[in-house]
Amino acid sequence: MAKRLKIQNPNLGRSPGTLTYVGEEVEFATKIYWTEYNLENYKTHIFPKLLDFQLRLAPNKTYWLNIDGIHEPKVIETVGKIFGLHPLVMEDILNSHQKPKFEYYDDEQLFVTFKMIEFNPYTHEIEVEHLSFILGENYVISFQEERTRDIFDPIIQRLKASAGKTRKNGADYLLYSLMDLVVDNYFLVLEKVAENIERLEDDIINTKKQKSMTEMYSIKRELMLMRKIVFPLREMLSNLIREEAPLITPNTALYLRDVHDHVTQVLETIDSYRELVASLMDLSLSQASNRMNNVMKVLTVISVIFMPLTFIAGIYGMNFDFMPELRWHYGYHVVWAFMIILVIGMLIYFKKKDWL
């Protein structure tokens, strides 16, 4: 299991606004995508270097700059200079441990940051990706950590196909679409977690083998991580909806309320799964205790059966000269018969008492 308790922040003790990447090491170069679209047209440009980028915004189009990789502070600094981002915003973009939040800057830019989670089918762990968004009047800037695949690909395909409402609405609706995609992925992760819980539940109930507590504790820890990520997002969306956001239209605000409802549903599901895992852990411990009691009961019965036999063997193992039974011709056979009858009688008695 990945260790998440040790958090290193090289910005500690430095001046606020210092641009330093906080996160896992990445060897790949940052990918930069520039998309412009309206109801009639759609274009995408890939910039190998951000120096080749020139900001030209037309009022009748929506623009989307997607930065795939936040591990290069120079790239983030260049984006900040082009779009006039606040130094504290750029610092939060580079900090992959930043909690979900939103900030307005001069009512011209809305900064939103939260987490994307994915389920790794090989390690059965939840992988976290730091996301940040800048919403302007007719543009959105998205920042995501470098991964093997682009998590925003469904939105890109939707824009290419001109399907749905994304190309009909403005930049605020694009921001909603990106956030909704992330929240929908929470449900997919929960489905994978639910499958693991159901498998564990079947194994605990239907098999006699003791399941490892490590696997159950791993699921419980992943659920705690999810709740730590999702809970601040609900508070953030709640505050964002309540405030009068000049960059978000009333139509898009309705869709954000729907995202807030989905986040609340995710939290409720996480809490129910945590309770279920806790009950499974108690059930597993109870079964282990019952198995131990059964073993101890069997061993106790065996000990009780052999106690009188040991007593008889001890008496006739004494080296006294005057023991009448030792010289009796049928003494050996009678003692064996008595011991066998005694064992059978004790077994019948224990069976009637339901001790066996």
C-alpha positions as CSV (number, residue, x, y, z in Angstrom):
1,M,0.0,0.0,0.0
2,A,1.2,3.5,-0.8
3,K,2.4,5.6,2.1
4,R,0.3,8.8,2.2
5,L,1.0,10.0,5.7
6,K,4.4,11.5,4.9
7,I,3.9,14.8,3.1
8,Q,6.9,16.9,2.1
9,N,6.4,20.5,1.1
10,P,9.5,22.3,0.0
11,N,7.7,25.7,0.2
12,L,7.7,25.6,4.0
13,G,9.5,28.6,5.3
14,R,9.7,30.3,1.8
15,S,8.1,33.5,0.6
16,P,4.4,33.2,-0.4
17,G,4.0,32.7,-4.1
18,T,7.3,30.8,-4.5
19,L,6.9,28.5,-7.5
20,T,8.1,25.0,-6.5
21,Y,6.5,21.7,-7.6
22,V,5.3,19.6,-4.8
23,G,4.5,16.0,-5.8
24,E,5.9,12.8,-7.3
25,E,8.8,13.0,-9.8
26,V,7.8,13.0,-13.4
27,E,10.2,12.3,-16.3
28,F,8.0,13.3,-19.2
29,A,7.7,16.7,-20.7
30,T,4.6,18.8,-20.3
31,K,2.0,18.6,-23.0
32,I,0.1,21.7,-24.1
33,Y,-3.2,21.7,-25.9
34,W,-5.0,24.8,-27.1
35,T,-8.6,24.3,-28.2
36,E,-11.0,26.9,-29.7
37,Y,-14.6,26.3,-30.6
38,N,-18.1,27.6,-31.1
39,L,-21.3,26.1,-32.4
40,E,-19.9,26.0,-36.0
41,N,-16.1,25.4,-35.7
42,Y,-13.7,23.4,-33.7
43,K,-9.9,23.5,-33.8
44,T,-7.1,22.0,-31.6
45,H,-3.4,22.9,-31.6
46,I,-0.6,21.1,-29.8
47,F,2.4,23.3,-28.7
48,P,5.7,21.5,-28.1
49,K,6.8,24.6,-26.3
50,L,4.7,27.3,-24.6
51,L,7.0,29.9,-26.1
52,D,5.2,29.3,-29.5
53,F,1.9,30.2,-27.9
54,Q,0.2,33.5,-28.7
55,L,-2.9,34.7,-26.9
56,R,-5.6,35.8,-29.3
57,L,-9.1,35.7,-28.0
58,A,-12.2,36.3,-30.2
59,P,-15.4,37.3,-28.4
60,N,-17.5,34.7,-30.3
61,K,-15.5,31.7,-29.4
62,T,-14.7,29.6,-26.3
63,Y,-11.0,28.7,-25.6
64,W,-9.5,25.9,-23.6
65,L,-5.9,25.6,-22.7
66,N,-5.0,22.2,-21.2
67,I,-1.7,21.8,-19.5
68,D,-0.9,18.1,-19.1
69,G,1.8,18.2,-16.5
70,I,2.4,20.5,-13.5
71,H,6.0,19.4,-12.7
72,E,7.7,22.2,-14.6
73,P,7.4,25.5,-12.7
74,K,8.7,27.5,-15.7
75,V,5.7,26.3,-17.8
76,I,3.3,27.4,-15.1
77,E,5.1,30.7,-14.7
78,T,4.8,31.4,-18.4
79,V,1.1,30.6,-18.4
80,G,0.7,32.9,-15.4
81,K,2.4,35.8,-17.3
82,I,0.3,35.3,-20.4
83,F,-3.0,35.2,-18.6
84,G,-2.1,37.4,-15.6
85,L,-2.5,34.7,-12.9
86,H,-1.9,35.6,-9.3
87,P,1.4,34.1,-7.8
88,L,-0.6,32.4,-5.0
89,V,-2.7,30.7,-7.7
90,M,0.4,29.4,-9.5
91,E,1.7,28.1,-6.1
92,D,-1.5,26.2,-5.5
93,I,-1.4,24.7,-9.0
94,L,2.1,23.3,-8.4
95,N,1.2,21.9,-5.0
96,S,-0.3,18.5,-5.5
97,H,-1.3,18.3,-1.8
98,Q,-3.5,21.4,-2.0
99,K,-7.1,20.7,-0.7
100,P,-10.1,21.5,-2.9
101,K,-11.0,25.2,-2.9
102,F,-12.0,28.1,-5.1
103,E,-11.0,31.8,-5.2
104,Y,-12.1,34.8,-7.2
105,Y,-9.6,37.3,-8.3
106,D,-11.0,40.8,-9.3
107,D,-14.2,39.1,-10.6
108,E,-12.2,38.4,-13.8
109,Q,-10.9,34.9,-13.0
110,L,-12.2,32.0,-10.9
111,F,-9.6,29.5,-9.6
112,V,-10.8,26.0,-8.7
113,T,-8.7,23.1,-7.5
114,F,-9.7,19.6,-6.4
115,K,-8.7,15.9,-7.0
116,M,-9.3,13.3,-9.6
117,I,-9.3,9.7,-8.4
118,E,-8.8,6.4,-10.3
119,F,-8.8,2.8,-9.3
120,N,-5.7,0.8,-10.1
121,P,-6.9,-2.7,-11.0
122,Y,-3.4,-4.2,-10.4
123,T,-2.7,-2.8,-7.0
124,H,-6.3,-2.4,-5.9
125,E,-5.4,1.1,-4.7
126,I,-6.9,4.5,-5.4
127,E,-4.6,6.9,-7.3
128,V,-5.0,10.6,-6.8
129,E,-4.4,13.3,-9.4
130,H,-4.3,17.0,-8.7
131,L,-6.4,19.2,-10.9
132,S,-6.7,23.0,-11.2
133,F,-8.9,25.2,-13.4
134,I,-8.9,28.9,-14.3
135,L,-12.2,30.3,-15.6
136,G,-12.1,33.5,-17.5
137,E,-14.7,35.4,-19.5
138,N,-14.5,33.1,-22.5
139,Y,-11.7,30.7,-21.7
140,V,-10.8,27.8,-19.3
141,I,-7.2,26.8,-18.3
142,S,-6.9,23.3,-17.0
143,F,-3.9,21.8,-15.2
144,Q,-3.5,18.1,-14.7
145,E,-0.7,15.9,-13.5
146,E,1.2,13.8,-16.1
147,R,-0.5,10.4,-16.5
148,T,-0.6,7.6,-19.0
149,R,-3.9,8.8,-20.4
150,D,-5.7,12.1,-20.7
151,I,-8.6,12.1,-18.2
152,F,-10.4,14.8,-20.2
153,D,-10.6,12.8,-23.4
154,P,-14.4,12.2,-23.2
155,I,-14.9,16.0,-23.2
156,I,-12.5,16.3,-26.2
157,Q,-14.5,13.7,-28.1
158,R,-17.7,15.4,-27.2
159,L,-16.4,18.7,-28.6
160,K,-15.2,17.1,-31.8
161,A,-18.6,15.4,-32.4
162,S,-20.5,18.6,-31.5
163,A,-22.7,16.4,-29.3
164,G,-24.5,17.7,-26.3
165,K,-24.6,21.2,-25.0
166,T,-20.8,21.8,-24.5
167,R,-20.3,23.7,-27.8
168,K,-23.6,25.6,-27.5
169,N,-22.6,27.1,-24.2
170,G,-19.7,29.2,-22.9
171,A,-16.6,28.7,-20.9
172,D,-18.5,28.3,-17.6
173,Y,-20.4,25.3,-19.0
174,L,-17.0,23.8,-20.1
175,L,-15.8,24.1,-16.5
176,Y,-19.0,22.4,-15.3
177,S,-18.4,19.6,-17.9
178,L,-14.9,19.0,-16.6
179,M,-16.0,19.0,-13.0
180,D,-18.9,16.7,-13.8
181,L,-16.6,14.3,-15.5
182,V,-14.4,14.1,-12.4
183,V,-17.3,13.5,-10.1
184,D,-18.8,10.8,-12.4
185,N,-15.4,9.0,-12.2
186,Y,-15.9,8.9,-8.4
187,F,-18.9,6.6,-8.9
188,L,-16.8,4.3,-11.2
189,V,-14.2,4.0,-8.4
190,L,-16.9,3.3,-5.8
191,E,-18.2,0.5,-8.1
192,K,-14.7,-1.1,-8.0
193,V,-14.5,-0.7,-4.3
194,A,-18.0,-2.2,-3.9
195,E,-16.9,-5.3,-6.0
196,N,-14.0,-5.8,-3.6
197,I,-16.2,-5.5,-0.6
198,E,-18.8,-8.0,-2.0
199,R,-16.0,-10.4,-2.8
200,L,-14.6,-10.2,0.8
201,E,-18.1,-10.5,2.2
202,D,-18.8,-13.7,0.3
203,D,-15.4,-15.2,1.3
204,I,-16.0,-14.4,4.9
205,I,-19.5,-15.8,5.0
206,N,-19.2,-18.8,2.6
207,T,-15.7,-20.1,3.4
208,K,-14.1,-21.3,6.6
209,K,-10.7,-19.8,5.9
210,Q,-9.8,-16.7,7.8
211,K,-9.5,-13.7,5.5
212,S,-6.5,-11.4,6.0
213,M,-7.3,-8.3,8.0
214,T,-4.7,-6.4,5.9
215,E,-7.0,-6.5,2.8
216,M,-10.0,-5.2,4.7
217,Y,-7.9,-2.5,6.4
218,S,-6.6,-1.5,2.9
219,I,-10.1,-1.0,1.6
220,K,-11.0,1.0,4.7
221,R,-8.0,3.2,4.3
222,E,-8.8,3.8,0.6
223,L,-12.4,4.8,1.6
224,M,-10.9,7.2,4.2
225,L,-8.7,8.7,1.5
226,M,-11.7,9.2,-0.8
227,R,-13.7,10.9,2.0
228,K,-10.8,13.2,2.7
229,I,-10.8,14.2,-1.0
230,V,-14.6,14.4,-1.6
231,F,-15.7,16.1,1.6
232,P,-13.9,19.5,1.0
233,L,-15.3,19.4,-2.6
234,R,-18.8,19.4,-1.4
235,E,-18.2,22.4,0.8
236,M,-16.4,24.1,-2.1
237,L,-19.4,23.6,-4.4
238,S,-21.8,24.6,-1.8
239,N,-20.0,27.9,-1.3
240,L,-19.6,28.4,-5.0
241,I,-23.3,28.0,-5.6
242,R,-24.3,30.3,-2.8
243,E,-22.1,33.2,-4.0
244,E,-23.1,35.4,-6.9
245,A,-20.5,34.4,-9.4
246,P,-20.2,36.9,-12.2
247,L,-18.4,34.4,-14.5
248,I,-21.1,31.7,-14.0
249,T,-24.5,32.1,-15.7
250,P,-27.7,31.0,-13.9
251,N,-28.1,28.2,-16.3
252,T,-24.7,26.7,-15.5
253,A,-25.3,27.3,-11.8
254,L,-28.2,24.8,-12.0
255,Y,-25.9,22.2,-13.4
256,L,-23.4,22.9,-10.6
257,R,-26.2,22.1,-8.1
258,D,-26.5,18.8,-9.8
259,V,-22.8,18.1,-9.3
260,H,-23.2,19.1,-5.7
261,D,-26.0,16.5,-5.3
262,H,-23.7,13.9,-6.9
263,V,-20.9,14.7,-4.5
264,T,-23.3,14.4,-1.6
265,Q,-24.4,11.0,-2.9
266,V,-20.7,9.9,-3.2
267,L,-20.1,10.9,0.4
268,E,-23.1,9.0,1.6
269,T,-22.0,5.9,-0.3
270,I,-18.4,6.2,1.1
271,D,-19.8,6.4,4.7
272,S,-22.0,3.3,4.1
273,Y,-19.1,1.4,2.7
274,R,-16.9,2.3,5.6
275,E,-19.6,1.0,8.0
276,L,-19.9,-2.2,6.0
277,V,-16.1,-2.8,6.0
278,A,-16.0,-2.2,9.8
279,S,-18.8,-4.7,10.2
280,L,-16.9,-7.2,8.0
281,M,-13.8,-6.7,10.2
282,D,-15.9,-7.4,13.3
283,L,-17.5,-10.5,11.6
284,S,-14.0,-11.8,10.6
285,L,-12.7,-11.3,14.2
286,S,-15.8,-13.0,15.6
287,Q,-15.4,-16.0,13.3
288,A,-11.8,-16.3,14.2
289,S,-12.8,-16.2,17.9
290,N,-15.5,-18.8,17.3
291,R,-13.0,-21.0,15.5
292,M,-10.5,-20.7,18.4
293,N,-13.3,-21.5,20.9
294,N,-14.2,-24.6,18.9
295,V,-10.6,-25.8,18.8
296,M,-10.3,-25.2,22.6
297,K,-13.5,-27.1,23.1
298,V,-12.3,-30.1,21.2
299,L,-8.9,-30.0,23.0
300,T,-10.7,-29.7,26.4
301,V,-13.0,-32.7,25.6
302,I,-9.9,-34.8,24.6
303,S,-8.2,-33.8,27.8
304,V,-11.2,-34.6,29.9
305,I,-11.5,-38.1,28.2
306,F,-7.9,-38.9,28.8
307,M,-7.9,-37.8,32.5
308,P,-9.6,-40.9,33.9
309,L,-7.6,-43.1,31.5
310,T,-4.4,-41.5,32.7
311,F,-5.6,-42.1,36.3
312,I,-6.3,-45.8,35.7
313,A,-3.0,-46.2,33.8
314,G,-1.2,-44.4,36.7
315,I,-2.7,-46.7,39.3
316,Y,-1.7,-49.9,37.6
317,G,1.7,-48.5,36.7
318,M,2.7,-48.4,40.3
319,N,5.3,-50.9,41.4
320,F,3.6,-52.5,44.4
321,D,3.9,-56.2,45.1
322,F,0.5,-56.6,46.7
323,M,-1.9,-55.6,43.9
324,P,-4.5,-58.4,43.4
325,E,-5.5,-57.3,39.8
326,L,-1.9,-57.7,38.6
327,R,-2.0,-61.5,39.0
328,W,-5.5,-62.0,37.8
329,H,-5.6,-63.9,34.4
330,Y,-8.3,-61.6,32.9
331,G,-7.2,-58.3,34.6
332,Y,-5.6,-56.8,31.4
333,H,-8.7,-57.5,29.3
334,V,-11.1,-56.2,32.0
335,V,-9.2,-52.9,32.4
336,W,-9.2,-52.4,28.6
337,A,-12.9,-53.1,28.4
338,F,-13.6,-50.7,31.3
339,M,-11.5,-47.9,29.7
340,I,-13.3,-48.3,26.3
341,I,-16.7,-48.3,28.0
342,L,-15.7,-45.2,30.0
343,V,-14.6,-43.3,26.8
344,I,-17.8,-44.3,24.9
345,G,-20.0,-43.3,27.9
346,M,-18.2,-39.9,28.2
347,L,-18.6,-39.3,24.4
348,I,-22.4,-40.0,24.7
349,Y,-22.7,-37.7,27.6
350,F,-20.9,-34.9,25.9
351,K,-23.0,-35.4,22.8
352,K,-26.2,-35.1,24.8
353,K,-24.9,-31.9,26.4
354,D,-24.1,-30.5,22.9
355,W,-20.5,-30.1,23.8
356,L,-19.4,-31.9,20.6
